[in-house]
Amino acid sequence: MNLAVTLLVMLSIASVIGTVLKQNETLQDYVLKFGPFWSQVFNDLGLYHVYGAAWFVLVLVFLLVSTSVCVTRHTPTFTKDMKQYSEKLSQRALVHQPHHAEFTTQISLEQQQGYAQALLQHNGYKTKIKQRDDGSVMVAGLKGRWNRLGYFFTHISIIVICVGALLDSDLLLKYRELTGSLKAETRSVPLDEIYKEAWLSEDNLSFRGTINVPEGDTTDMLFLPYRNGFLAQKLPFTVKNENFRIEYYDTGMPKSFESDLVLTAPDLDEPIRQTIEVNKPLYYKNYAIYQSSFGDGGTKLNLIVHPLMAPVENNLKLDTTINSVEPLKTPVGTFRVELNDFKMHNIVPSSEERLKETGHKMQNNGPTIIFKVRNDQGKAWEYENYMIPNKQDGRWFFMSGVRTSNVEPFRYMFIPADAERKNKRFFKFLQMINNPQNTYDLLTTLYPRDQNLSMKEYETQSRLLQQLVVLFRNKGFSGITQFVNKNVPKDQQERVSEYYYGQTSFILQTLYMDLLVKEGRVADHNAEINDFDKVWFEDALNAINGLSAYGPPMYFEIANFEHIQATGLQITKSPGKDVVYFGSAMLTIGVFFLFYVRQRRTWILVKPNEDGNDVTMACKDNKDLPEAKNEFDDLVDQVKKYNEKQLAAADKPQPTNG
């Protein structure tokens, strides 16, 4: 019993963990939640897949064996206990029962026996009479014999539940793994390259796996998380996702999502068509198909890749899809672009300005793509790029977030939008800054050599301005500070820094004015510019100042897209489910019998003596409740009253005939 209780407590704690902690997520997600140390500890304990952990299955097996032995050992005893009345108990044994009483009566033994039997039967007892050799009579009563069924139902239900749990466990998979016929796939490879040992046949006893099915696509397989990889499970039917729909709350949280599925199988005359949603699955034989999640189904993207170091417009058009990997060869190295996700809506709280303007607490920042750019050494930068500009402090920006680790938040670059809310001006301005020769030619054209300067001095100053622009472009204003601190004596650094900053601002303004002239925004380089163009220039310098920390010099712009959604299906085969339900029903019945059916035994022994008959009454209840004593005392009182009544009737004078 101690072992069984201990095992039950272990299973209860494990079940709580399995309920609270989301199971079968990727190890990377757990690292983000718990950190490297604790995520590894929890992984070693098997807490990420509790119900399939070896120790959990082992506890189930031990509990099954322990309970089976317990039932086997006690069944004969309890079965006998349900049938026997213990009518052979001696008078001494009766006196040692929890409740007993003794008194003497003058009525006949036959009368006492008849009343005792009638009294017990009237109170719901089954009775048995035992005539003894010494002339005494034992009237034994038994009530609530079915209480013992509670023991059988509760213990056998635990066995049934354990069997059902083992049917749905990874026990067979672990056996195959030990024998070398099963090996989890840990690589990201096409289906035809997955290990043969990682495939599971259609007759697999039980499983629980997930698959994402894009709109219009069909699948006849799914993936089962196992160890640090996955197994490929073949299905005996095909599922087609005809349509997927999702609704959102104003906060941006999903309100509801549902899928229109078509299930086709060889044994079906007509396909099964059903719309599933959360908690409303599709059932087919022993299989259940649940609506568990949603995601991108391979949205088609038309991207424009802007080279951030190019001195001229040299954009690359890239037609691709989400979940694709695209190689890119650039002058600064070879990279691989991993397109991970597309979000149609990005609902965020409105700024105070937007709230006053529209009255809406939430705002939609529009579509975004999430992708990684990985270099030859494997280092990756993750990006989140928005398609449309968003308003910040009254100005419009194209936002692009970057980070080098999933545990870090995104750091955003804000590219200012021009008057037409486009990013064309920014990239033209950037190309001018990226072109040192253009800078030199513009300076020599707008500011010819003064007669007071020698050609060498004029050339030196022009080259200095050219180099300052290059230094600013490569490392921002902090790069100029680092250059001064490294190359200028300390007592002159402040004066030289002010001069360099002033000259850098001058040449950047000159390049910007040249851009405005070409755009037709101003007539010449000495014209006044409006407030919008002044603020735009400051925002552009802030953006360019941070480009050195942006990662590989490429900006990915979403030119167009065709949104394709995917439904996340969880498909289960659980032959043990009905077994567990049956065991749970048995457990409920067993608990009812144990708590609400009391087994009670009452004995009334009538033994002749010289003056009459000695009556010994005793009672035993399997539950030591206060009402047991009250009920026994009531029986004793009824027997005594009966005796008194009979004696009174015997002493009463009989009428005579006159």
Wavefront OBJ file of the C-alpha trace (Angstrom):
o trace
v 0.000 0.000 0.000
v 2.820 2.418 0.836
v 4.439 1.723 -2.533
v 1.157 2.224 -4.387
v 0.447 5.523 -2.638
v 3.981 6.751 -3.349
v 3.655 5.866 -7.039
v 0.257 7.548 -7.265
v 1.688 10.725 -5.730
v 4.541 10.666 -8.249
v 2.095 10.263 -11.134
v -0.062 13.081 -9.764
v 2.879 15.465 -9.536
v 4.030 14.468 -13.023
v 0.524 15.036 -14.399
v 0.423 18.506 -12.857
v 3.769 19.315 -14.483
v 2.548 17.953 -17.812
v -0.548 20.147 -17.567
v 1.158 23.381 -16.477
v 4.277 23.072 -18.637
v 3.521 23.044 -22.351
v 4.756 19.757 -23.742
v 6.756 18.822 -26.852
v 7.974 22.331 -27.704
v 11.347 22.867 -29.344
v 14.350 22.913 -27.037
v 15.121 26.447 -28.185
v 11.760 27.684 -26.854
v 12.494 26.156 -23.447
v 15.939 27.780 -23.412
v 14.259 31.149 -23.920
v 11.841 30.476 -21.028
v 14.168 28.938 -18.436
v 17.703 29.766 -19.517
v 20.461 27.357 -20.605
v 21.053 25.739 -17.203
v 17.513 24.987 -16.043
v 16.301 24.113 -19.532
v 18.974 21.393 -19.664
v 18.073 20.158 -16.162
v 14.375 19.945 -17.065
v 15.251 18.231 -20.333
v 17.338 15.600 -18.528
v 14.393 14.966 -16.191
v 12.099 14.486 -19.181
v 9.720 17.269 -18.097
v 9.217 18.473 -21.684
v 7.565 15.167 -22.605
v 6.440 13.882 -19.210
v 3.945 11.304 -20.429
v 6.543 9.677 -22.650
v 9.456 9.882 -20.225
v 11.091 6.579 -19.323
v 10.639 7.127 -15.577
v 6.929 7.937 -16.061
v 6.372 4.713 -18.015
v 8.384 2.801 -15.408
v 6.216 4.199 -12.600
v 3.107 3.128 -14.528
v 4.478 -0.391 -14.898
v 5.372 -0.633 -11.203
v 1.968 0.716 -10.176
v 0.267 -1.766 -12.489
v 2.226 -4.702 -11.050
v 1.870 -3.531 -7.457
v -1.893 -3.040 -7.698
v -2.366 -6.334 -9.556
v -0.500 -8.222 -6.815
v -2.529 -6.430 -4.170
v -5.837 -7.356 -5.823
v -4.724 -10.957 -6.355
v -3.698 -11.365 -2.733
v -6.793 -9.813 -1.175
v -9.558 -10.959 -3.522
v -10.151 -14.348 -1.777
v -10.253 -12.708 1.646
v -12.618 -9.925 0.602
v -14.831 -12.280 -1.376
v -15.167 -14.521 1.689
v -15.808 -11.479 3.856
v -18.748 -10.478 1.634
v -20.398 -13.879 2.142
v -19.706 -14.804 5.749
v -21.839 -13.720 8.690
v -19.297 -14.675 11.385
v -22.097 -16.509 13.182
v -19.583 -18.714 15.013
v -18.151 -15.902 17.119
v -17.907 -16.769 20.802
v -19.447 -14.734 23.570
v -16.000 -13.536 24.575
v -15.367 -12.327 21.009
v -18.647 -10.436 21.045
v -17.673 -8.633 24.228
v -14.512 -7.392 22.518
v -16.376 -5.815 19.574
v -16.430 -1.967 19.344
v -20.048 -1.869 20.593
v -21.635 -4.469 22.843
v -24.308 -4.925 25.516
v -25.366 -7.724 27.900
v -28.580 -8.299 29.827
v -30.836 -11.106 31.084
v -34.360 -11.811 29.938
v -37.121 -14.095 31.191
v -38.860 -14.688 27.881
v -38.357 -17.900 26.010
v -35.421 -18.562 23.770
v -37.708 -19.125 20.779
v -39.440 -15.775 21.271
v -36.113 -13.976 21.680
v -34.680 -15.618 18.556
v -37.741 -14.824 16.455
v -37.809 -11.188 17.523
v -34.049 -10.745 17.044
v -34.245 -12.073 13.492
v -37.302 -9.948 12.655
v -35.700 -6.826 14.161
v -32.498 -7.165 12.131
v -34.388 -7.907 8.917
v -36.605 -4.889 9.535
v -33.442 -2.732 9.736
v -32.108 -4.000 6.426
v -29.888 -6.841 7.592
v -29.498 -10.207 5.947
v -29.603 -12.775 8.766
v -28.313 -16.214 9.525
v -29.183 -18.364 12.565
v -26.739 -20.733 14.185
v -27.910 -23.312 16.711
v -25.056 -24.229 19.040
v -24.316 -27.371 20.957
v -24.696 -25.657 24.306
v -28.300 -24.776 23.464
v -27.604 -21.135 22.644
v -28.699 -19.438 19.432
v -26.716 -16.888 17.438
v -28.629 -14.496 15.188
v -26.029 -12.874 12.916
v -26.887 -9.932 10.683
v -24.917 -8.513 7.755
v -25.669 -5.206 6.073
v -23.760 -3.339 3.292
v -21.852 -6.339 1.996
v -21.354 -4.515 -1.341
v -18.983 -2.102 0.361
v -16.215 -4.521 -0.582
v -17.005 -3.881 -4.256
v -15.548 -0.431 -3.681
v -12.195 -2.041 -3.036
v -12.394 -4.130 -6.190
v -13.632 -1.302 -8.406
v -11.046 1.234 -7.180
v -8.080 -1.118 -7.413
v -9.090 -2.713 -10.702
v -9.777 0.784 -12.113
v -6.180 1.763 -11.354
v -5.033 -1.325 -13.250
v -7.309 -0.461 -16.180
v -6.146 3.175 -16.225
v -2.487 2.110 -16.143
v -3.097 -0.286 -19.039
v -4.770 2.509 -21.014
v -1.929 4.896 -20.229
v 0.665 2.336 -21.321
v -1.231 1.769 -24.579
v -0.864 5.487 -25.350
v 2.724 5.761 -24.079
v 6.040 5.546 -25.903
v 6.737 2.094 -24.475
v 6.932 0.361 -27.872
v 8.998 3.201 -29.340
v 11.465 2.948 -26.488
v 11.698 -0.803 -27.030
v 12.398 -0.260 -30.737
v 15.001 2.355 -29.858
v 16.755 -0.057 -27.487
v 16.797 -2.743 -30.183
v 18.236 -0.294 -32.730
v 15.266 -0.277 -35.125
v 14.274 3.318 -34.302
v 16.301 6.506 -34.623
v 14.999 10.073 -34.343
v 15.769 12.461 -37.207
v 17.576 15.582 -35.987
v 18.410 17.160 -39.341
v 16.353 19.632 -41.363
v 16.104 17.636 -44.594
v 13.473 16.844 -47.270
v 11.113 13.931 -46.640
v 12.941 11.578 -49.013
v 16.166 12.075 -47.038
v 14.761 11.274 -43.585
v 16.307 8.206 -41.960
v 14.401 4.994 -42.632
v 14.599 4.290 -38.904
v 12.726 7.560 -38.267
v 9.623 6.478 -40.219
v 6.659 4.895 -38.450
v 4.138 2.724 -40.276
v 0.377 3.188 -40.416
v -0.193 0.388 -37.894
v 1.632 2.245 -35.132
v -0.383 1.574 -31.973
v -0.647 5.151 -30.714
v 0.812 8.575 -31.413
v 0.277 12.316 -31.011
v 1.857 14.617 -33.589
v 1.416 17.899 -35.422
v 1.561 19.107 -38.987
v 1.035 22.462 -40.703
v -1.131 22.204 -43.818
v -1.271 25.280 -46.104
v -4.541 26.268 -47.695
v -5.252 24.020 -50.655
v -2.625 21.448 -49.661
v -3.022 17.803 -48.674
v -1.056 15.670 -46.226
v -0.944 11.977 -45.331
v 1.728 12.213 -42.655
v 2.713 14.143 -39.553
v 5.716 14.653 -37.307
v 6.082 13.278 -33.802
v 8.504 15.052 -31.432
v 10.928 12.472 -30.048
v 14.121 13.000 -28.082
v 15.855 16.022 -29.625
v 14.424 15.322 -33.063
v 11.293 13.950 -34.658
v 9.722 10.843 -36.178
v 7.714 10.771 -39.413
v 4.347 9.063 -38.986
v 2.527 7.726 -42.039
v -1.278 8.074 -41.943
v -3.854 5.664 -43.445
v -5.829 8.623 -44.807
v -5.248 12.031 -46.383
v -6.355 15.410 -45.049
v -6.868 18.456 -47.256
v -7.110 21.994 -45.923
v -9.626 23.650 -48.215
v -9.798 26.912 -46.304
v -8.545 28.497 -43.102
v -10.159 31.444 -41.327
v -9.097 33.485 -38.345
v -10.679 36.361 -36.443
v -8.919 38.771 -34.088
v -9.876 40.823 -31.069
v -9.137 44.551 -31.077
v -6.081 43.754 -28.963
v -4.615 41.668 -31.785
v -5.118 38.351 -29.992
v -6.742 35.583 -32.035
v -10.466 35.396 -31.325
v -11.198 32.178 -33.201
v -9.718 30.125 -35.994
v -11.155 27.227 -37.940
v -10.347 24.993 -40.890
v -12.464 23.372 -43.572
v -11.051 19.847 -43.878
v -11.670 17.016 -46.290
v -10.638 13.531 -45.070
v -10.235 10.806 -47.681
v -9.587 7.124 -46.915
v -9.759 3.889 -48.965
v -12.622 2.526 -46.864
v -14.788 5.639 -47.265
v -17.340 5.811 -50.074
v -17.518 9.586 -49.683
v -14.902 11.908 -48.162
v -15.614 13.351 -44.740
v -16.061 17.129 -44.916
v -16.015 18.992 -41.647
v -15.112 22.377 -40.244
v -12.989 22.035 -37.128
v -12.118 24.602 -34.513
v -10.637 24.610 -31.033
v -12.304 21.902 -28.891
v -14.349 20.697 -31.891
v -12.195 18.017 -33.544
v -12.852 15.655 -36.432
v -13.092 11.988 -35.417
v -12.346 9.048 -37.703
v -12.081 5.551 -36.223
v -9.440 5.751 -33.479
v -8.081 9.039 -34.817
v -8.877 12.576 -33.705
v -7.860 15.692 -35.662
v -7.680 18.831 -33.537
v -7.336 22.484 -34.491
v -4.259 23.334 -32.433
v -2.546 26.321 -34.026
v -2.006 28.310 -37.187
v 0.875 29.812 -39.097
v 2.148 30.828 -42.448
v 1.629 28.367 -45.267
v 4.329 29.601 -47.625
v 3.273 33.163 -48.448
v 4.644 34.258 -51.821
v 6.904 37.283 -51.529
v 8.298 39.802 -53.981
v 11.286 41.320 -52.202
v 13.623 44.126 -53.138
v 17.092 43.751 -51.651
v 18.784 47.124 -51.225
v 22.589 46.917 -50.974
v 23.459 49.410 -48.249
v 27.069 49.897 -49.383
v 26.386 50.400 -53.093
v 27.376 53.815 -54.576
v 24.696 53.474 -57.249
v 21.255 51.924 -57.437
v 21.837 48.192 -57.755
v 18.754 46.578 -56.196
v 18.073 42.867 -56.431
v 14.571 41.548 -56.998
v 13.883 38.293 -55.187
v 10.772 36.182 -55.737
v 10.509 33.642 -52.939
v 8.210 32.119 -50.324
v 8.117 31.822 -46.554
v 9.989 28.745 -45.265
v 12.446 29.004 -48.161
v 16.203 29.453 -48.004
v 17.788 31.728 -50.613
v 21.556 32.036 -51.267
v 22.916 35.527 -51.887
v 26.308 36.386 -53.321
v 27.360 39.937 -52.549
v 30.613 41.942 -52.817
v 30.981 41.598 -49.019
v 30.501 37.810 -48.911
v 28.087 34.946 -49.457
v 24.988 34.810 -47.293
v 21.951 32.619 -46.857
v 18.515 34.146 -46.288
v 16.142 32.005 -44.228
v 12.574 33.267 -44.541
v 10.837 32.144 -41.355
v 7.468 33.853 -41.003
v 5.028 36.386 -42.378
v 2.506 38.286 -40.273
v -0.429 39.969 -41.910
v -1.403 41.968 -38.837
v 0.706 43.492 -36.089
v -1.659 44.952 -33.514
v 0.038 47.146 -30.905
v -1.205 49.752 -28.388
v -1.736 53.157 -29.972
v 0.513 56.034 -29.064
v -1.029 58.937 -27.149
v -0.940 60.979 -30.341
v -2.692 58.259 -32.356
v -5.216 57.689 -29.566
v -6.203 61.366 -29.544
v -6.309 61.421 -33.335
v -8.369 58.282 -33.958
v -9.798 57.292 -30.584
v -8.570 53.717 -31.109
v -6.634 52.061 -28.301
v -4.925 49.647 -30.695
v -3.340 50.150 -34.103
v -2.272 47.844 -36.896
v 1.311 48.342 -38.015
v 0.731 46.230 -41.098
v 2.468 43.189 -42.602
v 5.928 42.078 -41.530
v 8.385 39.376 -42.487
v 10.699 37.639 -40.048
v 13.877 36.190 -41.522
v 17.501 35.426 -40.811
v 20.620 36.318 -42.737
v 23.412 33.815 -42.094
v 27.035 34.167 -43.201
v 29.537 31.460 -44.188
v 30.626 31.002 -40.577
v 27.062 30.277 -39.464
v 26.484 33.536 -37.606
v 22.912 34.706 -38.043
v 21.148 38.044 -37.766
v 17.393 37.889 -37.316
v 15.276 40.675 -38.786
v 11.705 41.889 -38.536
v 10.875 44.244 -41.413
v 7.621 46.168 -41.775
v 6.068 46.668 -45.177
v 4.362 50.009 -44.655
v 5.587 53.093 -42.783
v 4.338 53.730 -39.259
v 3.787 57.032 -37.553
v 6.125 57.931 -34.715
v 5.948 61.351 -33.057
v 4.133 62.799 -36.045
v 6.644 61.404 -38.600
v 6.487 58.311 -40.784
v 9.161 55.638 -40.663
v 9.879 52.256 -42.216
v 10.896 50.040 -39.291
v 13.390 47.207 -39.345
v 14.338 45.281 -36.203
v 17.517 43.252 -35.813
v 18.989 40.959 -33.186
v 21.713 38.318 -33.013
v 20.111 36.091 -30.364
v 16.566 34.952 -29.641
v 16.950 35.988 -26.009
v 17.534 39.611 -27.056
v 14.800 42.101 -27.980
v 14.811 43.574 -31.468
v 16.772 46.798 -31.961
v 14.961 48.931 -34.524
v 16.261 51.108 -37.304
v 13.843 53.835 -38.384
v 14.127 54.785 -42.047
v 12.322 58.109 -42.616
v 9.667 58.145 -45.313
v 9.631 60.994 -47.837
v 6.651 63.212 -48.621
v 5.090 60.395 -50.656
v 5.648 57.954 -47.762
v 8.246 56.059 -49.762
v 11.822 55.100 -48.925
v 13.303 56.079 -52.294
v 14.833 59.353 -51.046
v 16.630 57.589 -48.200
v 18.346 55.075 -50.456
v 19.286 57.773 -52.990
v 20.821 59.826 -50.205
v 22.621 56.723 -48.901
v 24.007 55.988 -52.382
v 25.392 59.532 -52.587
v 27.141 59.065 -49.234
v 28.457 55.666 -50.370
v 30.115 57.289 -53.425
v 33.329 59.085 -52.351
v 34.085 60.155 -55.890
v 30.663 61.778 -56.149
v 31.406 63.655 -52.930
v 34.728 64.888 -54.257
v 33.281 65.944 -57.613
v 30.415 67.794 -55.943
v 32.784 69.676 -53.626
v 35.112 70.742 -56.400
v 32.156 71.847 -58.522
v 30.286 73.833 -55.861
v 33.329 75.191 -54.051
v 36.217 75.880 -56.465
v 39.676 76.663 -55.125
v 40.155 80.090 -53.597
v 43.145 82.009 -54.860
v 44.465 82.275 -51.311
v 44.779 78.463 -51.142
v 47.440 76.489 -52.839
v 46.400 73.541 -54.946
v 47.899 71.183 -52.398
v 45.953 72.748 -49.520
v 42.741 72.725 -51.547
v 43.280 69.084 -52.511
v 44.039 68.142 -48.898
v 40.884 69.800 -47.581
v 38.698 68.206 -50.250
v 40.138 64.773 -49.504
v 39.606 65.326 -45.775
v 35.922 66.054 -46.314
v 35.703 63.008 -48.536
v 37.306 60.830 -45.871
v 35.078 62.221 -43.114
v 31.999 61.152 -45.074
v 33.475 57.663 -45.528
v 34.279 57.462 -41.818
v 30.773 58.584 -40.882
v 29.208 56.053 -43.243
v 31.264 53.155 -41.874
v 31.006 53.819 -38.133
v 28.755 56.851 -37.616
v 29.681 59.834 -35.514
v 31.241 57.542 -32.924
v 33.702 56.473 -35.628
v 34.907 60.072 -35.983
v 35.352 60.302 -32.214
v 37.354 57.073 -32.165
v 39.525 58.315 -35.033
v 40.293 61.571 -33.206
v 41.051 59.821 -29.903
v 43.431 57.475 -31.664
v 45.293 59.882 -33.971
v 45.194 63.329 -32.337
v 47.128 64.452 -29.222
v 44.919 64.611 -26.180
v 45.259 68.360 -25.681
v 43.989 68.983 -29.217
v 41.237 66.369 -29.379
v 38.361 68.648 -28.351
v 39.231 71.337 -30.910
v 39.801 68.825 -33.697
v 36.600 66.970 -32.853
v 34.541 70.151 -33.128
v 36.160 70.931 -36.451
v 35.612 67.438 -37.837
v 32.008 67.344 -36.690
v 31.379 70.718 -38.248
v 33.004 69.709 -41.548
v 31.106 66.406 -41.596
v 27.772 68.158 -41.041
v 28.673 70.647 -43.768
v 29.422 68.042 -46.425
v 26.366 65.935 -45.478
v 24.167 69.014 -45.820
v 25.773 69.732 -49.164
v 25.014 66.216 -50.405
v 21.447 66.475 -49.131
v 20.885 69.859 -50.840
v 22.176 68.368 -54.075
v 19.583 65.585 -53.703
v 16.796 68.115 -53.115
v 17.881 70.045 -56.220
v 17.721 66.868 -58.282
v 14.274 66.089 -56.856
v 13.103 69.589 -57.696
v 12.307 70.378 -54.088
v 14.584 73.495 -54.123
v 15.919 75.715 -56.895
v 19.592 75.712 -55.873
v 21.976 74.707 -53.126
v 21.532 77.982 -51.241
v 17.745 77.888 -51.054
v 15.772 77.601 -47.851
v 14.155 74.210 -47.160
v 10.880 73.567 -45.361
v 10.459 72.047 -41.914
v 9.582 68.608 -43.279
v 12.837 68.360 -45.226
v 14.830 69.631 -42.262
v 13.384 66.990 -39.930
v 13.756 64.307 -42.594
v 17.486 65.097 -42.871
v 18.000 64.678 -39.116
v 16.083 61.381 -39.095
v 18.077 60.096 -42.064
v 21.381 60.885 -40.319
v 20.163 59.008 -37.205
v 19.329 55.983 -39.342
v 22.652 56.028 -41.208
v 24.506 56.570 -37.928
v 23.241 53.156 -36.729
v 23.869 51.182 -39.931
v 27.177 49.873 -38.627
v 25.257 47.791 -36.048
v 22.623 46.633 -38.532
v 24.466 43.521 -39.626
v 25.136 42.517 -43.262
v 24.709 45.579 -45.506
v 21.362 44.600 -47.015
v 17.851 45.875 -46.493
v 14.926 43.680 -47.500
v 11.830 45.543 -48.639
v 8.453 43.846 -49.176
v 7.311 44.987 -52.615
v 4.313 42.654 -52.844
v 2.950 39.408 -51.436
v 0.299 36.728 -51.791
v -0.788 35.670 -48.330
v -1.139 31.901 -47.818
v -2.174 30.651 -44.378
v -1.652 27.220 -42.865
v -3.651 25.375 -40.259
v -1.815 23.642 -37.443
v -3.356 20.218 -36.909
v -2.733 17.864 -34.029
v -3.585 14.296 -34.993
v -3.831 11.621 -32.330
v -4.409 7.905 -32.247
v -5.322 6.906 -28.707
v -6.570 3.351 -28.293
v -6.001 3.720 -24.577
v -8.351 6.679 -24.311
v -11.533 4.596 -24.086
v -9.759 2.215 -21.712
v -8.893 5.131 -19.428
v -12.483 6.417 -19.616
v -13.752 2.972 -18.619
v -11.253 2.852 -15.752
v -12.328 6.321 -14.613
v -15.965 5.208 -14.568
v -14.982 2.184 -12.481
v -13.052 4.431 -10.125
v -16.092 6.668 -9.669
v -18.297 3.668 -8.883
v -15.696 2.269 -6.510
v -15.353 5.530 -4.625
v -19.147 5.677 -4.301
v -19.255 2.207 -2.745
v -16.360 3.003 -0.408
v -17.797 6.268 0.864
v -21.527 5.689 0.838
v -21.958 1.952 1.484
v -21.151 0.957 5.081
v -20.579 -2.655 5.975
v -22.169 -3.383 9.344
v -22.401 -6.593 11.332
v -24.714 -7.159 14.313
v -24.851 -10.255 16.501
v -27.493 -11.254 19.003
v -26.543 -14.295 21.102
v -29.287 -15.838 23.274
v -27.941 -18.322 25.839
v -30.106 -20.181 28.362
v -29.278 -20.015 32.093
v -30.939 -21.062 35.332
v -33.072 -17.921 35.626
v -33.878 -17.391 31.951
v -31.719 -16.353 29.000
v -28.545 -14.269 28.758
v -28.624 -11.905 25.768
v -25.335 -10.599 24.360
v -25.515 -8.048 21.580
v -22.559 -6.668 19.603
v -22.032 -4.483 16.554
v -19.145 -3.734 14.237
v -19.033 -1.026 11.537
v -16.201 -0.745 9.008
v -16.426 3.026 9.470
v -16.045 4.243 13.016
v -18.798 6.850 12.774
v -20.834 8.330 15.661
v -24.097 7.112 14.145
v -22.897 3.475 14.416
v -23.114 3.645 18.216
v -26.474 5.427 18.051
v -27.889 2.753 15.752
v -26.614 -0.032 18.015
v -28.005 1.615 21.131
v -31.333 1.921 19.358
v -31.334 -1.828 18.608
v -30.506 -2.631 22.206
v -33.355 -0.414 23.417
v -35.827 -2.079 21.061
v -34.813 -5.550 22.294
v -35.120 -4.498 25.944
v -38.485 -2.845 25.365
v -39.707 -5.967 23.627
v -38.640 -8.043 26.621
v -40.304 -5.677 29.062
v -43.486 -5.686 27.028
v -43.577 -9.479 26.865
v -42.988 -9.799 30.625
v -45.683 -7.263 31.357
v -48.120 -9.165 29.175
v -47.244 -12.429 30.956
v -47.843 -10.901 34.464
v -51.190 -9.346 33.550
v -54.160 -11.348 35.032
v -56.114 -13.262 32.450
v -59.897 -12.621 32.309
v -62.209 -15.490 33.436
v -65.636 -16.469 32.227
v -68.337 -15.499 34.784
l 1 2 3 4 5 6 7 8 9 10 11 12 13 14 15 16 17 18 19 20 21 22 23 24 25 26 27 28 29 30 31 32 33 34 35 36 37 38 39 40 41 42 43 44 45 46 47 48 49 50 51 52 53 54 55 56 57 58 59 60 61 62 63 64 65 66 67 68 69 70 71 72 73 74 75 76 77 78 79 80 81 82 83 84 85 86 87 88 89 90 91 92 93 94 95 96 97 98 99 100 101 102 103 104 105 106 107 108 109 110 111 112 113 114 115 116 117 118 119 120 121 122 123 124 125 126 127 128 129 130 131 132 133 134 135 136 137 138 139 140 141 142 143 144 145 146 147 148 149 150 151 152 153 154 155 156 157 158 159 160 161 162 163 164 165 166 167 168 169 170 171 172 173 174 175 176 177 178 179 180 181 182 183 184 185 186 187 188 189 190 191 192 193 194 195 196 197 198 199 200 201 202 203 204 205 206 207 208 209 210 211 212 213 214 215 216 217 218 219 220 221 222 223 224 225 226 227 228 229 230 231 232 233 234 235 236 237 238 239 240 241 242 243 244 245 246 247 248 249 250 251 252 253 254 255 256 257 258 259 260 261 262 263 264 265 266 267 268 269 270 271 272 273 274 275 276 277 278 279 280 281 282 283 284 285 286 287 288 289 290 291 292 293 294 295 296 297 298 299 300 301 302 303 304 305 306 307 308 309 310 311 312 313 314 315 316 317 318 319 320 321 322 323 324 325 326 327 328 329 330 331 332 333 334 335 336 337 338 339 340 341 342 343 344 345 346 347 348 349 350 351 352 353 354 355 356 357 358 359 360 361 362 363 364 365 366 367 368 369 370 371 372 373 374 375 376 377 378 379 380 381 382 383 384 385 386 387 388 389 390 391 392 393 394 395 396 397 398 399 400 401 402 403 404 405 406 407 408 409 410 411 412 413 414 415 416 417 418 419 420 421 422 423 424 425 426 427 428 429 430 431 432 433 434 435 436 437 438 439 440 441 442 443 444 445 446 447 448 449 450 451 452 453 454 455 456 457 458 459 460 461 462 463 464 465 466 467 468 469 470 471 472 473 474 475 476 477 478 479 480 481 482 483 484 485 486 487 488 489 490 491 492 493 494 495 496 497 498 499 500 501 502 503 504 505 506 507 508 509 510 511 512 513 514 515 516 517 518 519 520 521 522 523 524 525 526 527 528 529 530 531 532 533 534 535 536 537 538 539 540 541 542 543 544 545 546 547 548 549 550 551 552 553 554 555 556 557 558 559 560 561 562 563 564 565 566 567 568 569 570 571 572 573 574 575 576 577 578 579 580 581 582 583 584 585 586 587 588 589 590 591 592 593 594 595 596 597 598 599 600 601 602 603 604 605 606 607 608 609 610 611 612 613 614 615 616 617 618 619 620 621 622 623 624 625 626 627 628 629 630 631 632 633 634 635 636 637 638 639 640 641 642 643 644 645 646 647 648 649 650 651 652 653 654 655 656 657 658
